[in-house]
Amino acid sequence: MEFLQHILLGFETAMSLQNLAYCFIGVTVGTAIGVLPGLGPTATIAMLLPITYGLDPEAALIMLAGIYYGAQYGGSTTAILVNLPGEVASVVTCLDGYQMARQGRAGTALAVAALGSFFAGTVATILIAAFAPILTTFAFEFGPTEYFSLMLLGLVGAVVMAHGSLIKAIAMVLLGLLLGLVGTDVNSGVQRFVFGIAPLTDGLGIVSIAMGAFAFAEIIRNLEKGEARELFVNKVQGLWLTRSEFREAAPAVLRGTALGSILGVLPGGGSLLGAFASYAVEKKLSKNPERFGTGEIKGVAGPESANNAGAQTSFIPMLTLGIPATAVMALMMGAMMIHNIQPGPGVMNSNPALFWGLIASMWIGNAMLVVLNLPLIGLWIKLLSVPYKTLYPAILIFCVIGSFSINNSVFDIFVAALFGLLGYVFHKLKCEPAPLLLGFVVGPLLEENLRRAMLLSRGDVSVFFTEPLSAILLAMAAGLIVLLALPMIRKERDQVFVEEDT
Amino acid sequence: MNVHIRNQPNFFAGMLFAVLGTGFSYGATRYDVGTAAQMGPGFFPLVLGGLLALLGVAIVLHSLIPQDEEVIERTPFKPLVLILGAVTLFALLLMPLGLILASVVLILASAFASHEFAWRYALITMLVLIVLCYIVFIYGLGLPIPVWPRGF
């Protein structure tokens, strides 16, 4: 019965006129950025975060979440119609979706993507509602020792799942942790790495870092590549499935949803991993694997369901444990902290309306997205014809004004510019910026828990290995690293990510 | 000894991590480090900085062993300089000149970074964006940003 009460509270919160409006804005903006190639959800959420400062925390998070899962819907449109991933997780959709479009089955591909995503979104919402409370109760048993180990596991997991060099990703996490320490130390009041710069006493802003390293660096890279993009747009017809297509796609949707939901919870998993895994599984299970890549409906249905399921279940570790699985979740945590809500197991009890409202809004948002993406598809095709030379100055000006508005100070704009440069340099050196952002958010929490744990154990480090739960968590982290160091698995992992780099 | 860099991105990334790690560690020694049981503000950054520096050195060494050669991709500097320059100029000009003029500088300077730059198009984009920003940020959200130069 308690479960029902929670769900009711959630819908009550999410159905308020204000929150419905922000949910709608979120999913609309999300679809738009998903459709537009060269503009990712991390950059967009960083750009729009300052605008949500004045809102209630419920409205702010509902809107930001809508942007993230909305982008998964929009991304498929571009993948199918233009053969460009509007959003990273849609890379796999290009393979078969675009081929279907070329055969004149664009409508079918779009319909299966949207309906599969909706089904996955519904299941993922139920999963969050069912499992989040269990995990939360579990997390309450955690002391500082367990928390430290858990955060370590989270960071290691995120690094392992990130593509590219493992050791460089670990270095980026360390750098992020260090940057997170800049500012006034809560324990001693000492100002660390402030260099007499007054605005730095409050630390660096996550929004400025994300804007610089993601939005600015992205723009610079896109401009280097040259912005011409080919449009393969014609009228889309037949936005529905025949009975036989439905029967063919349904099992793929079910499997994709399951895979995406499980992989989304893992640190670093997010929406991307599930999409890749689902495509691989569908191809393996198929009786005619040679049809994949030539317009196979399962190759669209599976990954599209998986990426949407993953986008949503990646909220679970953030909401229940206070651990960000992806860069987007790191920003969500930032948004909560700005509203003075400490992410972690406490959220469910201290802000039940926020917690359950956010979950309920996901289902409502998914329903809105089906309407936005099927009957209104023409609108988004038009959006594709907006040239990049109009788009990037708009992103820039929204970013700088937003970054100014955080503290009404131009200092944050300078910080964003500096991280734009750093983000660019890191890209040239083949270092991913996402682990840095995760480290940055977790840094202060990790230090706090380490201090407490060591204080309780009177300086004995072995406590992390003798406390059973902590030992298990650390063993899992070590296991992940060892696994990855094995040459065979390394090769597999590199292969999985190969297609994404092209 | 003739050292040959086989993997340029890794070599320079490693150097950067080593320098940053050493810098953070060195900075941390100026704060009270404390003991393991009673950690001072210097403890955690000292350890993290040390780890980062070590990883950096390892990455540098790894970039020297025989492997497939990889060089840093050379690309034009124009977009980098123009985009970050435009943002920095905006930050410098916002308080003295106000939102409108700072935006003119930001949008025009960044527009030059495009391959398809054309004055007419850039000016129209600029006008539309400034009006839009005024409506959203000043009129809609009521942000306390100076709109015009001081003294107007």
Interface residues (C-beta under 8 A of the other chain):
Chain A: I51 G54 S165 I167 K168 I170 A171 L174 L175 L177 L178 L181 D185 N187 S188 V190 R192 F193 F216 I219 I220 L223 E224 G226 E227 A228 P387 Y388 K389 T390 Y392 P393 A394 L396 I397 F398 C399 V400 I401 F404 S405 N408 V410 I413 F414 A416 A417 G420 L421 Y424 V425 F426 K428 L429 K430 C431 E447 L450 R451 M454 L455 S457 R458 G459 D460 V461
Chain B: P9 N10 F12 A13 L16 F17 L20 G21 F24 G27 A28 Y31 D32 T35 A36 A37 Q38 M39 G40 P41 F44 P45 L48 G49 L51 L52 L55 G56 A58 I59 H62 I72 E73 T75 P76 P79 L80 I83 L84 A86 V87 T88 F90 A91 L92 L94 M95 L99 S103 L106 I107 S110 A111 A113 S114 H115 E116 F117 Y121 T125 M126 L129 L132 C133 F137 L141 L143 P144 I145
